[in-house]
Every structure is written in structure tokens, then in C-alpha cells.
Amino acid sequence: MKIKSKLLIPMFIIALIIWVIVLIKQQVNIAQYQEEIDDLSAKIEVAQEELNQNKQNLEEEINKSNSLEYIEKVAREKLGMYLQNERVYVDSNN
């Protein structure tokens, strides 16, 4: 019995030390994961702001594209169209 009790206490101490080491490593891992979560959350927030800005810009473009002035501008600049009975002057120097 004395041999078992002599071995039991050191084994318990070794097991306790191992448990503490594992616990510390887990806490370090949790801290690293929390930092990564915070970084990703910040990136998500920035991406969400960019998405909202892009959405707002697209909505403005859609609203603008429905106006007669915008349609006329696109027809003139990109399609080379003009109104009936309108005089078009072309600069021959260019």
C-alpha cells in the first residue's frame, strides 16, 4: 500500500501540471481566435459600408437613367443621335 500511495501523489501532481498547461494553451488559442473574429468583424463592417454605398450609387444611377435629360445625353454622347431639325456642328480640327 505504501508504494501505491507514494506513486499516487506524484502522478496526481503531474496530471495537474499537464491539465494546467493544456488550460493555458486553450486560453491562448481562445484569445487568438477572438482577435481573428474581431478582425473579420471589422472587415465585414467595412465591406457592408462599401456595399451600402454601392447600392446607393446604383439607385441614384437608376433614378437618373429614368430622366429625359439623361436619356438624351446618352443618345448624343454614346450613340451619336440628335433631335429632328437640330443642327449639329462638327469641329474638323479634331
Buried (B, 14 or more C-beta within 10 A) or exposed (E): EEEEEEEEEEEEEEEEEEEEEEEEEEEEEEEEEEEEEEEEEEEEEEEEEEEEEEEEEEEEEEEEEEEEEEEEEEEBEEEEEEEEEEEEEEEEEE
